[in-house]
Amino acid sequence: AKDIPVANFIMHEIHCSRNIEVCRYCSESIPKSEMKNHMESEHGQVTCKCRMKIERSLLKDHEASACPLRPALCQYCDIQLVFSKLQDHEIYCGARTERCGGCGRNIMMKDLKEHPQVCG
């Protein structure tokens, strides 16, 4: 920002205090004419598909990393399901067996990655 001459500073301060407001939620300086829009677009409450109420500005992060209904991939079969069902699915899916071509034993899916080191 460029320096404001002292004579203009008082005028500048008056202009700012009349026209600029600090948001009580995020401390951003917002023109008073934009505050209603700012509150709706950033801090308005929305309901996620998981029924949680959340600030609009936080929804993307919630959907990506916290929502129990976010998509998740099973590490054993690559099927996509909702995150809240992943653990139960993986316990079941990891216990399925596949025959090893090397030793002929049935190996649980959860042990397949380590199996080549102990095969035979």
N, CA, C and O atoms as a DFTB+ gen file, in Angstrom:
480 C
 N C O
     1  1       0.852      -1.187       0.000
     2  2       0.000       0.000       0.000
     3  2       0.883       1.230       0.000
     4  3       1.937       1.261       0.635
     5  1       0.427       2.263      -0.737
     6  2       1.233       3.487      -0.753
     7  2       0.910       4.355       0.459
     8  3      -0.176       4.274       1.034
     9  1       1.889       5.194       0.836
    10  2       1.692       6.055       1.993
    11  2       0.616       7.100       1.715
    12  3       0.526       7.623       0.604
    13  1      -0.188       7.399       2.708
    14  2      -1.253       8.387       2.567
    15  2      -0.813       9.644       3.320
    16  3      -0.479       9.568       4.503
    17  1      -0.808      10.819       2.638
    18  2      -0.447      12.069       3.338
    19  2      -1.364      12.282       4.542
    20  3      -2.540      11.923       4.512
    21  1      -0.805      12.876       5.609
    22  2      -1.528      13.051       6.867
    23  2      -2.884      13.734       6.647
    24  3      -3.886      13.319       7.230
    25  1      -2.920      14.756       5.828
    26  2      -4.165      15.500       5.588
    27  2      -5.244      14.572       5.020
    28  3      -6.417      14.688       5.372
    29  1      -4.842      13.660       4.148
    30  2      -5.803      12.740       3.523
    31  2      -6.150      11.561       4.420
    32  3      -7.154      10.882       4.201
    33  1      -5.314      11.315       5.440
    34  2      -5.490      10.117       6.264
    35  2      -6.813      10.140       7.013
    36  3      -7.508       9.127       7.085
    37  1      -7.161      11.294       7.569
    38  2      -8.421      11.405       8.316
    39  2      -9.592      11.139       7.382
    40  3     -10.532      10.432       7.747
    41  1      -9.541      11.699       6.188
    42  2     -10.606      11.459       5.199
    43  2     -10.658       9.968       4.847
    44  3     -11.732       9.378       4.731
    45  1      -9.482       9.382       4.680
    46  2      -9.391       7.948       4.351
    47  2     -10.010       7.111       5.474
    48  3     -10.782       6.189       5.210
    49  1      -9.674       7.431       6.713
    50  2     -10.204       6.701       7.867
    51  2     -11.721       6.795       7.943
    52  3     -12.397       5.799       8.200
    53  1     -12.263       8.010       7.717
    54  2     -13.714       8.217       7.743
    55  2     -14.368       7.379       6.644
    56  3     -15.373       6.705       6.871
    57  1     -13.777       7.436       5.451
    58  2     -14.306       6.655       4.317
    59  2     -14.330       5.160       4.663
    60  3     -15.322       4.474       4.420
    61  1     -13.229       4.669       5.230
    62  2     -13.140       3.249       5.582
    63  2     -14.177       2.859       6.627
    64  3     -14.888       1.868       6.461
    65  1     -14.266       3.644       7.714
    66  2     -15.184       3.261       8.781
    67  2     -16.634       3.319       8.314
    68  3     -17.489       2.619       8.857
    69  1     -16.918       4.154       7.306
    70  2     -18.282       4.219       6.769
    71  2     -18.575       3.067       5.816
    72  3     -19.704       2.581       5.744
    73  1     -17.558       2.639       5.092
    74  2     -17.797       1.719       3.977
    75  2     -17.283       0.292       4.166
    76  3     -17.691      -0.620       3.446
    77  1     -16.400       0.106       5.120
    78  2     -15.778      -1.211       5.300
    79  2     -16.192      -1.783       6.652
    80  3     -16.272      -1.065       7.648
    81  1     -16.454      -3.083       6.667
    82  2     -16.843      -3.756       7.897
    83  2     -15.960      -4.991       8.040
    84  3     -15.608      -5.628       7.048
    85  1     -15.605      -5.324       9.272
    86  2     -14.824      -6.538       9.507
    87  2     -15.799      -7.672       9.801
    88  3     -16.656      -7.560      10.678
    89  1     -15.656      -8.769       9.052
    90  2     -16.551      -9.915       9.243
    91  2     -16.312     -10.526      10.616
    92  3     -15.171     -10.789      10.995
    93  1     -17.393     -10.751      11.360
    94  2     -17.249     -11.271      12.727
    95  2     -16.862     -12.744      12.749
    96  3     -16.471     -13.264      13.794
    97  1     -16.965     -13.424      11.605
    98  2     -16.616     -14.845      11.565
    99  2     -15.183     -15.085      11.080
   100  3     -14.469     -15.915      11.643
   101  1     -14.762     -14.362      10.040
   102  2     -13.440     -14.660       9.473
   103  2     -12.480     -13.478       9.533
   104  3     -11.350     -13.579       9.056
   105  1     -12.917     -12.347      10.118
   106  2     -12.079     -11.147      10.288
   107  2     -11.601     -10.521       8.978
   108  3     -10.669      -9.717       8.990
   109  1     -12.217     -10.874       7.856
   110  2     -11.878     -10.218       6.590
   111  2     -12.541      -8.849       6.549
   112  3     -13.627      -8.650       7.094
   113  1     -11.861      -7.901       5.886
   114  2     -12.470      -6.584       5.680
   115  2     -13.325      -6.646       4.419
   116  3     -12.833      -6.964       3.337
   117  1     -14.606      -6.339       4.573
   118  2     -15.563      -6.482       3.481
   119  2     -16.291      -5.144       3.299
   120  3     -16.698      -4.525       4.283
   121  1     -16.459      -4.692       2.046
   122  2     -17.299      -3.501       1.849
   123  2     -18.692      -3.761       2.426
   124  3     -19.256      -4.840       2.242
   125  1     -19.245      -2.755       3.131
   126  2     -20.552      -2.945       3.762
   127  2     -21.599      -3.394       2.752
   128  3     -22.482      -4.186       3.079
   129  1     -21.500      -2.888       1.525
   130  2     -22.478      -3.254       0.495
   131  2     -22.381      -4.735       0.098
   132  3     -23.328      -5.296      -0.454
   133  1     -21.236      -5.361       0.381
   134  2     -21.025      -6.770       0.022
   135  2     -21.230      -7.727       1.196
   136  3     -21.201      -8.944       1.014
   137  1     -21.436      -7.187       2.393
   138  2     -21.445      -8.038       3.592
   139  2     -22.542      -9.099       3.540
   140  3     -22.310     -10.246       3.922
   141  1     -23.736      -8.728       3.072
   142  2     -24.843      -9.691       3.011
   143  2     -24.451     -10.862       2.098
   144  3     -24.637     -12.027       2.449
   145  1     -23.905     -10.529       0.921
   146  2     -23.445     -11.575      -0.008
   147  2     -22.347     -12.431       0.600
   148  3     -22.352     -13.657       0.479
   149  1     -21.399     -11.758       1.260
   150  2     -20.284     -12.474       1.889
   151  2     -20.813     -13.468       2.919
   152  3     -20.386     -14.622       2.946
   153  1     -21.741     -13.022       3.767
   154  2     -22.283     -13.901       4.811
   155  2     -22.980     -15.111       4.205
   156  3     -22.831     -16.229       4.698
   157  1     -23.741     -14.887       3.136
   158  2     -24.457     -15.999       2.505
   159  2     -23.502     -16.957       1.811
   160  3     -23.614     -18.173       1.967
   161  1     -22.557     -16.408       1.042
   162  2     -21.699     -17.289       0.232
   163  2     -20.605     -17.976       1.047
   164  3     -20.193     -19.085       0.706
   165  1     -20.125     -17.334       2.124
   166  2     -19.040     -17.928       2.909
   167  2     -19.528     -18.598       4.195
   168  3     -19.074     -19.686       4.550
   169  1     -20.448     -17.944       4.877
   170  2     -20.798     -18.399       6.228
   171  2     -22.224     -18.916       6.352
   172  3     -22.655     -19.304       7.438
   173  1     -22.956     -18.922       5.243
   174  2     -24.313     -19.463       5.283
   175  2     -24.264     -20.949       5.601
   176  3     -23.338     -21.645       5.185
   177  1     -25.258     -21.437       6.338
   178  2     -25.299     -22.856       6.698
   179  2     -25.884     -23.652       5.537
   180  3     -26.906     -23.271       4.965
   181  1     -25.238     -24.745       5.196
   182  2     -25.781     -25.680       4.210
   183  2     -25.806     -27.050       4.876
   184  3     -25.134     -27.278       5.883
   185  1     -26.578     -27.944       4.310
   186  2     -26.650     -29.294       4.858
   187  2     -25.988     -30.247       3.873
   188  3     -26.384     -30.323       2.710
   189  1     -24.993     -30.963       4.338
   190  2     -24.299     -31.961       3.516
   191  2     -25.230     -33.156       3.308
   192  3     -26.214     -33.326       4.027
   193  1     -24.901     -33.982       2.309
   194  2     -25.711     -35.195       2.069
   195  2     -25.701     -36.132       3.280
   196  3     -26.572     -36.993       3.400
   197  1     -24.715     -35.971       4.184
   198  2     -24.677     -36.789       5.401
   199  2     -25.531     -36.176       6.513
   200  3     -25.524     -36.659       7.646
   201  1     -26.255     -35.127       6.189
   202  2     -27.172     -34.425       7.104
   203  2     -26.467     -33.510       8.107
   204  3     -27.119     -32.944       8.985
   205  1     -25.161     -33.360       7.992
   206  2     -24.467     -32.439       8.886
   207  2     -24.637     -31.015       8.380
   208  3     -24.496     -30.753       7.186
   209  1     -24.944     -30.090       9.297
   210  2     -25.016     -28.673       8.938
   211  2     -23.611     -28.101       9.044
   212  3     -22.886     -28.359      10.005
   213  1     -23.238     -27.306       8.021
   214  2     -21.861     -26.813       7.959
   215  2     -21.828     -25.488       7.202
   216  3     -22.683     -25.228       6.355
   217  1     -20.828     -24.648       7.516
   218  2     -20.657     -23.399       6.772
   219  2     -20.330     -23.718       5.325
   220  3     -19.551     -24.624       5.032
   221  1     -20.943     -22.952       4.422
   222  2     -20.750     -23.198       2.988
   223  2     -19.264     -23.243       2.604
   224  3     -18.855     -24.082       1.801
   225  1     -18.460     -22.340       3.178
   226  2     -17.037     -22.275       2.803
   227  2     -16.254     -23.507       3.260
   228  3     -15.165     -23.769       2.751
   229  1     -16.804     -24.271       4.224
   230  2     -16.098     -25.460       4.732
   231  2     -16.579     -26.753       4.081
   232  3     -16.023     -27.823       4.327
   233  1     -17.621     -26.647       3.244
   234  2     -18.255     -27.849       2.700
   235  2     -17.311     -28.676       1.834
   236  3     -17.273     -29.901       1.955
   237  1     -16.539     -28.009       0.951
   238  2     -15.649     -28.765       0.045
   239  2     -14.656     -29.632       0.814
   240  3     -14.464     -30.803       0.487
   241  1     -14.023     -29.050       1.842
   242  2     -13.069     -29.816       2.656
   243  2     -13.770     -30.963       3.381
   244  3     -13.245     -32.073       3.462
   245  1     -14.955     -30.681       3.903
   246  2     -15.726     -31.717       4.597
   247  2     -16.042     -32.876       3.654
   248  3     -15.868     -34.041       4.009
   249  1     -16.510     -32.542       2.441
   250  2     -16.868     -33.588       1.470
   251  2     -15.643     -34.397       1.049
   252  3     -15.750     -35.591       0.769
   253  1     -14.485     -33.748       1.004
   254  2     -13.278     -34.429       0.541
   255  2     -12.625     -35.294       1.612
   256  3     -12.081     -36.353       1.298
   257  1     -12.668     -34.856       2.886
   258  2     -11.869     -35.595       3.859
   259  2     -12.558     -35.970       5.170
   260  3     -11.983     -36.709       5.969
   261  1     -13.771     -35.480       5.407
   262  2     -14.403     -35.785       6.696
   263  2     -15.774     -36.451       6.578
   264  3     -16.211     -37.135       7.503
   265  1     -16.445     -36.257       5.460
   266  2     -17.820     -36.757       5.331
   267  2     -17.853     -38.281       5.362
   268  3     -17.110     -38.930       4.625
   269  1     -18.712     -38.865       6.214
   270  2     -18.799     -40.333       6.258
   271  2     -19.348     -40.925       4.951
   272  3     -19.219     -42.125       4.709
   273  1     -19.963     -40.075       4.108
   274  2     -20.511     -40.571       2.840
   275  2     -19.591     -40.285       1.652
   276  3     -19.977     -40.489       0.501
   277  1     -18.362     -39.807       1.936
   278  2     -17.438     -39.545       0.823
   279  2     -17.047     -40.871       0.169
   280  3     -17.032     -41.908       0.833
   281  1     -16.728     -40.843      -1.142
   282  2     -16.358     -42.090      -1.816
   283  2     -15.005     -42.616      -1.327
   284  3     -14.085     -41.844      -1.055
   285  1     -14.904     -43.937      -1.222
   286  2     -13.660     -44.576      -0.794
   287  2     -13.481     -45.864      -1.591
   288  3     -14.459     -46.498      -1.988
   289  1     -12.229     -46.244      -1.820
   290  2     -11.926     -47.451      -2.590
   291  2     -11.418     -48.554      -1.675
   292  3     -10.576     -48.314      -0.810
   293  1     -11.928     -49.754      -1.866
   294  2     -11.428     -50.915      -1.139
   295  2     -10.027     -51.231      -1.634
   296  3      -9.789     -51.270      -2.841
   297  1      -9.097     -51.457      -0.710
   298  2      -7.710     -51.745      -1.103
   299  2      -7.549     -53.137      -1.704
   300  3      -6.522     -53.424      -2.320
   301  1      -8.541     -54.005      -1.537
   302  2      -8.412     -55.383      -2.037
   303  2      -9.116     -55.607      -3.366
   304  3      -8.614     -56.349      -4.210
   305  1     -10.276     -54.974      -3.570
   306  2     -11.016     -55.256      -4.804
   307  2     -11.300     -54.008      -5.631
   308  3     -11.932     -54.097      -6.683
   309  1     -10.837     -52.834      -5.165
   310  2     -11.025     -51.561      -5.875
   311  2     -12.476     -51.157      -6.113
   312  3     -12.742     -50.276      -6.931
   313  1     -13.422     -51.789      -5.410
   314  2     -14.809     -51.346      -5.517
   315  2     -14.933     -50.027      -4.768
   316  3     -14.267     -49.818      -3.754
   317  1     -15.803     -49.122      -5.277
   318  2     -16.006     -47.836      -4.596
   319  2     -17.236     -47.929      -3.707
   320  3     -18.291     -48.394      -4.137
   321  1     -17.093     -47.483      -2.468
   322  2     -18.231     -47.435      -1.561
   323  2     -18.110     -46.193      -0.701
   324  3     -17.145     -45.439      -0.832
   325  1     -19.095     -45.969       0.193
   326  2     -18.997     -44.792       1.061
   327  2     -18.040     -45.102       2.203
   328  3     -17.951     -46.241       2.662
   329  1     -17.324     -44.073       2.657
   330  2     -16.273     -44.247       3.655
   331  2     -16.761     -44.961       4.909
   332  3     -16.035     -45.779       5.474
   333  1     -17.984     -44.664       5.352
   334  2     -18.490     -45.263       6.595
   335  2     -18.672     -46.777       6.487
   336  3     -18.746     -47.467       7.504
   337  1     -18.746     -47.297       5.255
   338  2     -18.908     -48.748       5.081
   339  2     -17.588     -49.443       4.730
   340  3     -17.536     -50.667       4.615
   341  1     -16.522     -48.647       4.561
   342  2     -15.241     -49.197       4.087
   343  2     -14.647     -50.211       5.057
   344  3     -14.228     -51.288       4.633
   345  1     -14.601     -49.894       6.340
   346  2     -13.929     -50.775       7.300
   347  2     -14.582     -52.162       7.340
   348  3     -13.893     -53.178       7.250
   349  1     -15.905     -52.200       7.475
   350  2     -16.600     -53.498       7.503
   351  2     -16.375     -54.268       6.207
   352  3     -16.159     -55.480       6.223
   353  1     -16.428     -53.547       5.076
   354  2     -16.225     -54.204       3.787
   355  2     -14.811     -54.792       3.696
   356  3     -14.636     -55.931       3.264
   357  1     -13.807     -54.009       4.106
   358  2     -12.417     -54.478       3.982
   359  2     -12.127     -55.670       4.892
   360  3     -11.342     -56.545       4.525
   361  1     -12.743     -55.717       6.063
   362  2     -12.569     -56.884       6.947
   363  2     -13.070     -58.135       6.234
   364  3     -12.406     -59.172       6.220
   365  1     -14.259     -58.012       5.642
   366  2     -14.848     -59.143       4.913
   367  2     -14.033     -59.452       3.648
   368  3     -13.702     -60.604       3.370
   369  1     -13.725     -58.405       2.900
   370  2     -13.059     -58.589       1.600
   371  2     -11.633     -59.125       1.777
   372  3     -11.179     -59.960       0.996
   373  1     -10.938     -58.642       2.801
   374  2      -9.563     -59.071       3.054
   375  2      -9.478     -60.519       3.499
   376  3      -8.420     -61.139       3.394
   377  1     -10.591     -61.068       3.998
   378  2     -10.607     -62.459       4.466
   379  2     -10.900     -63.441       3.328
   380  3     -10.770     -64.654       3.496
   381  1     -11.302     -62.898       2.151
   382  2     -11.497     -63.789       1.002
   383  2     -10.148     -64.387       0.614
   384  3      -9.104     -63.798       0.895
   385  1     -10.165     -65.563      -0.033
   386  2      -8.884     -66.190      -0.396
   387  2      -8.730     -66.287      -1.902
   388  3      -9.704     -66.284      -2.655
   389  1      -7.472     -66.374      -2.314
   390  2      -7.122     -66.574      -3.717
   391  2      -6.003     -67.613      -3.751
   392  3      -5.100     -67.593      -2.914
   393  1      -6.072     -68.512      -4.717
   394  2      -5.052     -69.556      -4.803
   395  2      -3.760     -68.962      -5.365
   396  3      -3.775     -68.259      -6.375
   397  1      -2.656     -69.253      -4.703
   398  2      -1.343     -68.781      -5.158
   399  2      -0.856     -69.703      -6.279
   400  3      -0.850     -70.925      -6.129
   401  1      -0.454     -69.116      -7.383
   402  2       0.061     -69.893      -8.516
   403  2       1.386     -70.571      -8.207
   404  3       1.737     -71.572      -8.833
   405  1       2.136     -70.020      -7.225
   406  2       3.443     -70.581      -6.885
   407  2       3.367     -71.793      -5.983
   408  3       3.949     -72.832      -6.293
   409  1       2.651     -71.678      -4.857
   410  2       2.653     -72.762      -3.873
   411  2       1.325     -73.515      -3.825
   412  3       1.215     -74.548      -3.166
   413  1       0.324     -72.995      -4.524
   414  2      -0.961     -73.687      -4.557
   415  2      -1.819     -73.522      -3.311
   416  3      -2.921     -74.066      -3.247
   417  1      -1.328     -72.776      -2.315
   418  2      -2.130     -72.578      -1.098
   419  2      -3.159     -71.467      -1.309
   420  3      -2.971     -70.581      -2.143
   421  1      -4.242     -71.529      -0.546
   422  2      -5.222     -70.439      -0.564
   423  2      -4.747     -69.355       0.396
   424  3      -4.558     -69.606       1.586
   425  1      -4.555     -68.150      -0.133
   426  2      -4.008     -67.030       0.640
   427  2      -5.091     -65.962       0.799
   428  3      -5.767     -65.605      -0.166
   429  1      -5.250     -65.452       2.036
   430  2      -6.209     -64.369       2.254
   431  2      -5.770     -63.124       1.487
   432  3      -4.579     -62.830       1.386
   433  1      -6.764     -62.389       0.943
   434  2      -6.484     -61.169       0.176
   435  2      -5.613     -60.201       0.989
   436  3      -4.725     -59.552       0.437
   437  1      -5.872     -60.107       2.311
   438  2      -5.105     -59.151       3.126
   439  2      -3.640     -59.573       3.264
   440  3      -2.798     -58.750       3.625
   441  1      -3.323     -60.841       2.983
   442  2      -1.940     -61.319       3.089
   443  2      -1.232     -61.449       1.739
   444  3      -0.053     -61.797       1.682
   445  1      -1.959     -61.166       0.651
   446  2      -1.383     -61.373      -0.685
   447  2      -0.141     -60.520      -0.958
   448  3       0.791     -60.980      -1.618
   449  1      -0.125     -59.284      -0.455
   450  2       1.028     -58.400      -0.718
   451  2       2.309     -58.980      -0.118
   452  3       3.365     -58.941      -0.750
   453  1       2.217     -59.517       1.100
   454  2       3.400     -60.057       1.789
   455  2       3.725     -61.497       1.360
   456  3       4.838     -61.976       1.575
   457  1       2.756     -62.172       0.760
   458  2       2.914     -63.602       0.472
   459  2       4.144     -63.948      -0.379
   460  3       4.824     -64.928      -0.073
   461  1       4.455     -63.186      -1.428
   462  2       5.633     -63.569      -2.244
   463  2       6.923     -63.738      -1.436
   464  3       7.762     -64.560      -1.802
   465  1       7.103     -62.974      -0.340
   466  2       8.328     -63.100       0.477
   467  2       8.368     -64.434       1.220
   468  3       9.450     -64.938       1.519
   469  1       7.191     -65.021       1.527
   470  2       7.179     -66.248       2.319
   471  2       6.706     -67.453       1.478
   472  3       6.602     -68.563       2.000
   473  1       6.424     -67.242       0.194
   474  2       5.866     -68.304      -0.672
   475  2       6.859     -69.461      -0.788
   476  3       8.069     -69.264      -0.905
   477  1       6.305     -70.669      -0.750
   478  2       7.154     -71.858      -0.901
   479  2       7.603     -72.300       0.465
   480  3       8.330     -73.286       0.587
